[in-house]
């Protein structure tokens, strides 16, 4: 019986799901969490499930179709900031 030493591998944390399409869109999330995330660098979760740290102007990108569909299906009123990009 022998022990094998595997080559060292570099690991990079994934803060996004899927094939990268999420990177091309602006996402909906709680506006208070977005502000806090931009200050602290803590990742947040969009309505569609994407996890990211906001760092760019969302007005320069089209709205994520999944976020938009989920947002439009939410009951009107009573929202405490959800829906802001």
DSSP file (Angstrom, degrees, kcal/mol; ACC not computed):
  #  RESIDUE AA STRUCTURE BP1 BP2  ACC     N-H-->O    O-->H-N    N-H-->O    O-->H-N    TCO  KAPPA ALPHA  PHI   PSI    X-CA   Y-CA   Z-CA
    1    1 A X              0   0    0      0, 0.0     2,-0.3     0, 0.0     0, 0.0   0.000 360.0 360.0 360.0 135.2    0.0    0.0    0.0
    2    2 A X        -     0   0    0      2,-0.0     2,-0.5     0, 0.0     0, 0.0  -0.907 360.0-126.8-130.6 158.7    1.4    3.4   -0.9
    3    3 A X        -     0   0    0     -2,-0.3     2,-0.4     2,-0.0     0, 0.0  -0.894  20.5-152.0-106.2 131.3    0.3    7.0   -0.3
    4    4 A X        -     0   0    0     -2,-0.5     2,-0.6     0, 0.0    -2,-0.0  -0.828   6.0-143.5-102.1 140.9    0.0    9.4   -3.2
    5    5 A X        -     0   0    0     -2,-0.4     2,-0.2     3,-0.0     3,-0.1  -0.914  17.9-143.4-103.4 120.1    0.5   13.1   -2.9
    6    6 A X        -     0   0    0     -2,-0.6     3,-0.1     1,-0.1     2,-0.0  -0.547  26.7 -99.7 -81.7 146.6   -1.9   15.1   -5.1
    7    7 A X        -     0   0    0     -2,-0.2     2,-0.1     1,-0.1    -1,-0.1  -0.348  47.0 -97.8 -62.8 146.2   -0.7   18.2   -6.8
    8    8 A X        -     0   0    0     -3,-0.1     2,-0.4     1,-0.0    -1,-0.1  -0.423  41.4-156.0 -66.4 136.3   -1.7   21.4   -4.9
    9    9 A X        -     0   0    0     -2,-0.1     2,-0.4    -3,-0.1    -1,-0.0  -0.940  11.1-132.0-119.4 138.8   -4.8   23.0   -6.4
   10   10 A X        -     0   0    0     -2,-0.4     2,-0.4     2,-0.0    -2,-0.0  -0.732  23.1-157.3 -86.2 132.5   -5.8   26.6   -6.2
   11   11 A X        -     0   0    0     -2,-0.4     2,-0.5     2,-0.0    -2,-0.0  -0.918   7.3-165.5-114.2 139.2   -9.4   27.1   -5.2
   12   12 A X        -     0   0    0     -2,-0.4     2,-0.1     0, 0.0    -2,-0.0  -0.987  27.4-117.7-120.9 125.8  -11.4   30.2   -5.9
   13   13 A X        -     0   0    0     -2,-0.5     2,-0.6     1,-0.1    -2,-0.0  -0.370  24.7-135.0 -63.2 138.3  -14.8   30.7   -4.1
   14   14 A X        +     0   0    0      1,-0.1    -1,-0.1    -2,-0.1     3,-0.0  -0.852  27.1 173.9 -96.4 122.2  -17.7   30.9   -6.4
   15   15 A X        +     0   0    0     -2,-0.6     2,-0.3     2,-0.0    36,-0.3   0.191  64.0  60.6-109.1  14.5  -20.1   33.7   -5.7
   16   16 A X        -     0   0    0     34,-0.1     2,-0.3     2,-0.1    34,-0.1  -0.961  68.9-140.8-139.0 155.3  -22.3   33.0   -8.7
   17   17 A X    >   +     0   0    0     -2,-0.3     3,-0.6    34,-0.0     5,-0.3  -0.789  59.0  10.9-110.2 156.7  -24.4   30.2  -10.0
   18   18 A X  T 3  S-     0   0    0     -2,-0.3    -2,-0.1     1,-0.2     0, 0.0  -0.317 105.8 -35.7  84.7-158.3  -24.8   28.9  -13.6
   19   19 A X  T 3  S-     0   0    0     -2,-0.1    -1,-0.2     1,-0.0    -2,-0.0   0.210  88.0 -88.3 -98.5  13.4  -23.0   29.7  -16.8
   20   20 A X  S X  S+     0   0    0     -3,-0.6     3,-1.4     3,-0.0     4,-0.3   0.341  94.2 117.8 100.5  -8.9  -22.2   33.4  -16.4
   21   21 A X  G >   +     0   0    0      1,-0.3     3,-1.7     2,-0.2     4,-0.2   0.829  68.9  66.8 -60.7 -30.2  -25.4   34.8  -17.8
   22   22 A X  G >  S+     0   0    0     -5,-0.3     3,-1.3     1,-0.3    -1,-0.3   0.786  89.8  65.1 -61.0 -26.2  -26.1   36.4  -14.4
   23   23 A X  G <  S+     0   0    0     -3,-1.4    -1,-0.3     1,-0.2    -2,-0.2   0.680  95.2  58.1 -71.8 -16.2  -23.1   38.6  -14.9
   24   24 A X  G <  S+     0   0    0     -3,-1.7    38,-0.6    -4,-0.3     2,-0.3   0.420 101.3  67.9 -93.1   1.6  -24.8   40.4  -17.9
   25   25 A X  E <  S-a   62   0A   0     -3,-1.3     2,-0.4    -4,-0.2    38,-0.2  -0.813  75.4-123.2-123.3 159.1  -27.9   41.5  -15.9
   26   26 A X  E     -a   63   0A   0     36,-2.6    38,-2.9    -2,-0.3     2,-0.3  -0.842  38.9-147.7 -91.9 138.2  -28.9   43.9  -13.1
   27   27 A X        -     0   0    0     -2,-0.4     2,-0.4    58,-0.3    31,-0.1  -0.777   8.8-119.6-114.6 153.8  -30.6   42.0  -10.3
   28   28 A X        +     0   0    0     -2,-0.3    19,-2.3    36,-0.1     2,-0.3  -0.749  45.8 142.6 -89.3 134.6  -33.4   42.7   -7.9
   29   29 A X  B     -B   84   0B   0     55,-2.3    55,-0.7    -2,-0.4     2,-0.2  -0.953  60.1 -64.0-158.2 168.7  -32.6   42.6   -4.1
   30   30 A X     >  -     0   0    0     15,-0.3     4,-2.1    -2,-0.3     3,-0.3  -0.411  43.6-138.8 -60.6 127.3  -33.4   44.4   -1.0
   31   31 A X  H  > S+     0   0    0     50,-1.1     4,-2.2     1,-0.2     5,-0.2   0.826 101.5  53.9 -63.2 -31.7  -32.1   48.0   -1.3
   32   32 A X  H  > S+     0   0    0     48,-0.3     4,-2.3     1,-0.2    -1,-0.2   0.892 109.6  47.8 -68.4 -38.1  -30.9   48.0    2.3
   33   33 A X  H  > S+     0   0    0     -3,-0.3     4,-2.6     2,-0.2    -2,-0.2   0.864 109.5  53.9 -69.4 -35.3  -28.9   44.8    1.8
   34   34 A X  H  X S+     0   0    0     -4,-2.1     4,-2.3     2,-0.2    -2,-0.2   0.945 110.5  46.1 -63.0 -47.5  -27.4   46.2   -1.5
   35   35 A X  H  X S+     0   0    0     -4,-2.2     4,-1.6     1,-0.2    -2,-0.2   0.939 114.4  47.5 -60.7 -47.4  -26.2   49.4    0.3
   36   36 A X  H  X S+     0   0    0     -4,-2.3     4,-3.1     1,-0.2     5,-0.3   0.904 111.7  51.1 -60.7 -41.5  -24.8   47.3    3.2
   37   37 A X  H  X S+     0   0    0     -4,-2.6     4,-2.7     1,-0.2    -1,-0.2   0.880 106.9  53.0 -64.5 -38.8  -23.1   44.9    0.8
   38   38 A X  H  < S+     0   0    0     -4,-2.3    -1,-0.2     1,-0.2    -2,-0.2   0.838 116.2  40.6 -66.0 -31.5  -21.5   47.8   -1.2
   39   39 A X  H  < S+     0   0    0     -4,-1.6    -2,-0.2    -5,-0.2    -1,-0.2   0.910 127.8  29.0 -80.9 -45.5  -20.0   49.1    2.1
   40   40 A X  H  < S-     0   0    0     -4,-3.1    -3,-0.2    -5,-0.2    -2,-0.2   0.709  95.5-127.5 -92.4 -21.7  -19.0   45.9    3.7
   41   41 A X     <  +     0   0    0     -4,-2.7     2,-0.4    -5,-0.3    -4,-0.2   0.604  56.6 148.6  82.3  11.1  -18.3   43.7    0.7
   42   42 A X        -     0   0    0     -6,-0.3    -1,-0.3    -5,-0.2    -2,-0.1  -0.668  50.2-115.9 -80.6 129.0  -20.6   40.9    2.0
   43   43 A X        -     0   0    0     -2,-0.4     2,-0.3    10,-0.1    10,-0.2  -0.291  31.6-163.2 -63.2 148.3  -22.3   39.0   -0.8
   44   44 A X  E     -C   52   0C   0      8,-2.8     8,-2.2   -10,-0.0     2,-0.5  -0.816  17.0-117.0-125.6 168.5  -26.1   39.2   -1.0
   45   45 A X  E     -C   51   0C   0     -2,-0.3   -15,-0.3     6,-0.2     6,-0.2  -0.928  21.4-145.1-113.2 129.2  -28.7   37.0   -2.8
   46   46 A X    >   -     0   0    0      4,-3.0     3,-1.5    -2,-0.5   -17,-0.2  -0.321  35.9 -98.0 -79.8 169.8  -30.9   38.4   -5.6
   47   47 A X  T 3  S+     0   0    0    -19,-2.3   -18,-0.1     1,-0.3    -1,-0.1   0.839 125.9  53.9 -57.1 -33.8  -34.5   37.2   -6.1
   48   48 A X  T 3  S-     0   0    0    -20,-0.3    -1,-0.3     2,-0.1    17,-0.0   0.575 123.5-103.8 -79.6  -9.1  -33.3   34.8   -8.8
   49   49 A X  S <  S+     0   0    0     -3,-1.5    -2,-0.1     1,-0.3     2,-0.1   0.295  71.0 144.7 105.6 -10.0  -30.8   33.2   -6.4
   50   50 A X        -     0   0    0     -5,-0.1    -4,-3.0   -34,-0.1     2,-0.5  -0.416  37.8-149.9 -64.9 135.7  -27.6   34.8   -7.8
   51   51 A X  E     +C   45   0C   0    -36,-0.3     2,-0.3    -6,-0.2    -6,-0.2  -0.938  35.9 134.4-108.5 126.7  -25.1   35.6   -5.0
   52   52 A X  E     -C   44   0C   0     -8,-2.2    -8,-2.8    -2,-0.5     2,-0.6  -0.975  55.3-111.6-160.5 168.5  -22.9   38.6   -5.6
   53   53 A X        -     0   0    0     -2,-0.3   -10,-0.1   -10,-0.2   -19,-0.1  -0.959  41.4-124.9-109.3 113.3  -21.3   41.7   -4.2
   54   54 A X        +     0   0    0     -2,-0.6   -13,-0.1     1,-0.1     3,-0.1  -0.336  50.2 145.1 -60.1 132.3  -22.8   44.8   -6.0
   55   55 A X        +     0   0    0      1,-0.1     2,-0.3    -2,-0.0    -1,-0.1   0.340  48.7  61.5-149.7   4.5  -20.1   46.9   -7.5
   56   56 A X  S    S-     0   0    0      0, 0.0     2,-0.7     0, 0.0    -1,-0.1  -0.879  88.9 -86.4-136.4 166.5  -21.4   48.4  -10.7
   57   57 A X    >   -     0   0    0     -2,-0.3     3,-1.6     1,-0.2     4,-0.1  -0.620  31.7-159.1 -75.4 111.9  -24.1   50.7  -11.9
   58   58 A X  G >  S+     0   0    0     -2,-0.7     3,-1.6     1,-0.3    -1,-0.2   0.707  84.6  73.6 -67.4 -17.7  -27.2   48.5  -12.6
   59   59 A X  G 3  S+     0   0    0      1,-0.3    -1,-0.3    -3,-0.0     4,-0.1   0.661  88.2  62.6 -69.4 -13.9  -28.7   51.1  -14.9
   60   60 A X  G <  S+     0   0    0     -3,-1.6     2,-0.3     2,-0.1    -1,-0.3   0.450 101.8  59.5 -88.3  -0.6  -26.1   50.1  -17.5
   61   61 A X  S <  S-     0   0    0     -3,-1.6   -36,-0.1    -4,-0.1     2,-0.1  -0.920  88.5-104.9-129.7 151.3  -27.4   46.5  -17.7
   62   62 A X  E     -a   25   0A   0    -38,-0.6   -36,-2.6    -2,-0.3     2,-0.2  -0.408  48.6 -96.0 -70.1 153.2  -30.8   45.0  -18.6
   63   63 A X  E     -a   26   0A   0    -38,-0.2   -36,-0.2     1,-0.1     2,-0.2  -0.471  43.3-101.5 -71.1 138.4  -32.9   43.6  -15.7
   64   64 A X     >  -     0   0    0    -38,-2.9     4,-2.5    -2,-0.2     5,-0.2  -0.417  26.5-141.2 -58.5 124.7  -32.5   39.9  -15.1
   65   65 A X  H  > S+     0   0    0      1,-0.2     4,-2.2     2,-0.2     5,-0.2   0.849 100.5  51.5 -62.7 -33.6  -35.6   38.2  -16.6
   66   66 A X  H  > S+     0   0    0      2,-0.2     4,-2.4     1,-0.2    -1,-0.2   0.933 111.4  46.6 -67.6 -45.5  -35.8   35.7  -13.6
   67   67 A X  H  > S+     0   0    0      1,-0.2     4,-3.0     2,-0.2    -2,-0.2   0.922 112.9  50.3 -60.2 -44.1  -35.7   38.5  -11.1
   68   68 A X  H  X S+     0   0    0     -4,-2.5     4,-2.5     1,-0.2    -1,-0.2   0.910 110.7  48.5 -62.7 -43.5  -38.3   40.5  -13.0
   69   69 A X  H  X S+     0   0    0     -4,-2.2     4,-1.1     2,-0.2    -1,-0.2   0.917 114.5  45.5 -63.3 -44.1  -40.6   37.6  -13.3
   70   70 A X  H  X S+     0   0    0     -4,-2.4     4,-0.5     2,-0.2     3,-0.5   0.928 113.2  50.2 -64.9 -45.2  -40.4   36.8   -9.5
   71   71 A X  H >< S+     0   0    0     -4,-3.0     3,-1.3     1,-0.2    -2,-0.2   0.907 108.7  51.5 -60.3 -43.9  -40.8   40.5   -8.6
   72   72 A X  H 3< S+     0   0    0     -4,-2.5    -1,-0.2     1,-0.3    -2,-0.2   0.745 107.3  54.9 -67.3 -22.4  -43.9   40.9  -10.8
   73   73 A X  H 3< S+     0   0    0     -4,-1.1    -1,-0.3    -3,-0.5    -2,-0.2   0.529  87.6 100.6 -86.6  -7.0  -45.4   37.8   -9.1
   74   74 A X  S << S-     0   0    0     -3,-1.3     2,-0.0    -4,-0.5    -3,-0.0  -0.462  86.8 -96.0 -76.0 150.6  -44.9   39.3   -5.6
   75   75 A X        -     0   0    0     -2,-0.1    -1,-0.1     1,-0.1     2,-0.1  -0.363  46.1-105.2 -64.4 147.0  -48.0   40.9   -3.9
   76   76 A X  S    S+     0   0    0      2,-0.1    -1,-0.1    -3,-0.1    -4,-0.0  -0.416  78.6   8.3 -74.0 146.7  -48.3   44.7   -4.3
   77   77 A X  S    S+     0   0    0     -2,-0.1     3,-0.1     1,-0.1    -2,-0.0   0.197  91.0  73.7  73.3 165.5  -47.4   47.0   -1.4
   78   78 A X        +     0   0    0      1,-0.3     2,-0.2     2,-0.0    -1,-0.1   0.425  63.4 143.1  74.1  -2.4  -45.9   46.2    1.9
   79   79 A X        -     0   0    0      1,-0.1    -1,-0.3    -4,-0.1     2,-0.2  -0.493  43.2-152.5 -71.9 138.4  -42.5   45.7    0.3
   80   80 A X  S    S-     0   0    0     -2,-0.2   -48,-0.3    -3,-0.1    -1,-0.1  -0.360  74.7 -46.9-108.6  52.4  -39.7   47.0    2.5
   81   81 A X  S >  S+     0   0    0      1,-0.3     3,-1.2    -2,-0.2   -50,-1.1   0.267  91.7 142.4 109.5 -12.8  -37.2   47.8   -0.3
   82   82 A X  T 3   +     0   0    0      1,-0.2    -1,-0.3   -52,-0.2   -52,-0.2  -0.314  58.5  44.3 -61.6 145.8  -37.4   44.7   -2.4
   83   83 A X  T 3  S+     0   0    0      1,-0.4     2,-0.2   -54,-0.1    -1,-0.2   0.264  77.2 123.0 105.8 -11.4  -37.2   45.3   -6.1
   84   84 A X  B <    B   29   0B   0     -3,-1.2   -55,-2.3   -55,-0.7    -1,-0.4  -0.588 360.0 360.0 -82.0 148.1  -34.4   47.8   -6.2
   85   85 A X              0   0    0     -2,-0.2   -58,-0.3   -57,-0.2    -1,-0.1   0.454 360.0 360.0 -88.9 360.0  -31.4   47.0   -8.3
